[in-house]
Amino acid sequence: MVNVSGKIKWQSRRGMRELDLMLLPFVEEDLSHTDEQFLKDYEDLLLASDLELVHWFNGTKTPDSKSRQKVVDYIKACHAKRMGKEGV
């Protein structure tokens, strides 16, 4: 388990509704259950542009590295588990 810093939470706020709906719940609920390597890979993912992230999350483009693909896949899986549970 990793300690998620306020900096990472802030960097996860992208200002695009589509990204915020994926990233903010992930950071608040799931990221702390990963390991240090995954945290580093997530920080690397945050260096991508908003447009790249949108394409990667909606599947119209493939991430430019295996580590970023792994992070995107994990975030999407966590998001899918939350679907329909909002407000419960």
Contact map, one row per residue, 1 for C-alpha under 8 A:
1110000000000000000000000000000111110000000000000000000000000000000000000000000000000000
1111000000000000000000000000001111110010000000000000000000000000000000000000000000000000
1111100000000000000000000000000100000000000000000000000000000000000000000000000000000000
0111110110000000000000000010001100000000000000000000000000000000000000000000000000000000
0011111110000000000000000000000000000000000000000000000000000000000000000000000000000000
0001111111000000000000000000000000000000000000000000000000000000000000000000000000000000
0000111111100000000000000000000000000000000000000000000000000000000000000000000000000000
0001111111110000000000000000000000000000001000000000000000000000000000000000000000000000
0001111111111000000000010011000000000000000000000000000000000000000000000000000000000000
0000011111111000000000000000000000000000000000000000000000000000000000000000000000000000
0000001111111100000000000000000000000000000001000000000000000000000000000000000000000000
0000000111111100000100110010000000000000000001000000000000000000000000000000000000000000
0000000011111110001100110000000000000000000000000000000000000000000000000000000000000000
0000000000111111001100000000000000000000000000000100000000000000000000000000000000000000
0000000000001111101100000000000000000000000000000000000000000000000000000000000000000000
0000000000000111111100000000000000000000000000000100000000000000000000000000000000000000
0000000000000011111110000000000000000000000000000000000000000000000000000000000000000000
0000000000000001111111000000000000000000000000000000010000000000000000000000000000000000
0000000000001111111111100000000000000000000000000100110000000000000000000000000000000000
0000000000011111111111111000000000000000000000000000000000000000000000000000000000000000
0000000000000000111111111000000000000000000000000000000000000000000000000000000000000000
0000000000000000011111111100000000000000000000000000000000000000000000000011001000000000
0000000000011000001111111110000000000000000000000000000000000000000000000010000000000000
0000000010011000000111111111000000000000000000000000000000000000000000000000000000000000
0000000000000000000111111111110000000000000000000000000000000000000000000000001000000000
0000000000000000000001111111111000000000000000000000000000000000000000000010011000000000
0001000010010000000000111111111100000000000000000000000000000000000000000000000000000000
0000000010000000000000011111111100000000000000000000000000000000000000000000000000000000
0000000000000000000000001111111100000000000000000000000000000000000000000000000000000000
0000000000000000000000001111111111000000000000000000000000000000000000000000010000000000
0101000000000000000000000111111111000010000000000000000000000000000000000000000000000000
1111000000000000000000000011111111100000000000000000000000000000000000000000000000000000
1100000000000000000000000000011111100000000000000000000000000000000000000000000000000000
1100000000000000000000000000011111110110000000000000000000000000000000000000000000000000
1100000000000000000000000000000111111110000000000000000000000000000000000000000000000000
1100000000000000000000000000000001111111000000000000000000000000000000000000000000000000
0000000000000000000000000000000000111111100000000000000000000000000000000000000000000000
0000000000000000000000000000000001111111110000000000000000000000000000100000000000000000
0100000000000000000000000000001001111111111000000000000000000000000000000000000000000000
0000000000000000000000000000000000011111111100000000000000000000000000000000000000000000
0000000000000000000000000000000000001111111110000000000000000000001100100000000000000000
0000000000000000000000000000000000000111111111000000000000000000000100100000000000000000
0000000100000000000000000000000000000011111111100000000000000000000000000000000000000000
0000000000000000000000000000000000000001111111110000000000000000000100000000000000000000
0000000000000000000000000000000000000000111111110000000000000000000100100000000000000000
0000000000110000000000000000000000000000011111111000000000000000000000000000000000000000
0000000000000000000000000000000000000000001111111000000000000000000000000000000000000000
0000000000000000000000000000000000000000000111111101100000000000000000000000000000000000
0000000000000000000000000000000000000000000001111111100000000000000000000000000000000000
0000000000000101001000000000000000000000000000011111110000000000000000000000000000000000
0000000000000000000000000000000000000000000000001111111000000000000000000000000000000000
0000000000000000000000000000000000000000000000011111111100000010000000000000000000000000
0000000000000000001000000000000000000000000000011111111110000000000000000000000000000000
0000000000000000011000000000000000000000000000000111111111000000000000000000000000000000
0000000000000000000000000000000000000000000000000011111111111100000000000000000000000000
0000000000000000000000000000000000000000000000000001111111111110000000010000000000000000
0000000000000000000000000000000000000000000000000000111111110000000000010001000000000000
0000000000000000000000000000000000000000000000000000011111111000000000000000000000000000
0000000000000000000000000000000000000000000000000000001111111100000000000000000000000000
0000000000000000000000000000000000000000000000000000001111111100000000000000000000000000
0000000000000000000000000000000000000000000000000000001101111110000000000000000000000000
0000000000000000000000000000000000000000000000000000001100111111000010000000000000000000
0000000000000000000000000000000000000000000000000001000100001111110110000000000000000000
0000000000000000000000000000000000000000000000000000000000000111110110000000000000000000
0000000000000000000000000000000000000000000000000000000000000011111110000000000000000000
0000000000000000000000000000000000000000000000000000000000000011111111000000000000000000
0000000000000000000000000000000000000000100000000000000000000000111111100000000000000000
0000000000000000000000000000000000000000110110000000000000000011111111110000000000000000
0000000000000000000000000000000000000000000000000000000000000111111111111000000000000000
0000000000000000000000000000000000000000000000000000000000000000011111111100000000000000
0000000000000000000000000000000000000100110010000000000000000000001111111110000000000000
0000000000000000000000000000000000000000000000000000000110000000000111111111000000000000
0000000000000000000000000000000000000000000000000000000000000000000011111111100000000000
0000000000000000000000000000000000000000000000000000000000000000000001111111110000000000
0000000000000000000001100100000000000000000000000000000000000000000000111111111000000000
0000000000000000000001000000000000000000000000000000000010000000000000011111111100000000
0000000000000000000000000000000000000000000000000000000000000000000000001111111110000000
0000000000000000000000000100010000000000000000000000000000000000000000000111111111000000
0000000000000000000001001100000000000000000000000000000000000000000000000011111111100000
0000000000000000000000000000000000000000000000000000000000000000000000000001111111100000
0000000000000000000000000000000000000000000000000000000000000000000000000000111111100000
0000000000000000000000000000000000000000000000000000000000000000000000000000011111111100
0000000000000000000000000000000000000000000000000000000000000000000000000000001111111100
0000000000000000000000000000000000000000000000000000000000000000000000000000000001111100
0000000000000000000000000000000000000000000000000000000000000000000000000000000001111111
0000000000000000000000000000000000000000000000000000000000000000000000000000000001111111
0000000000000000000000000000000000000000000000000000000000000000000000000000000000001111
0000000000000000000000000000000000000000000000000000000000000000000000000000000000001111
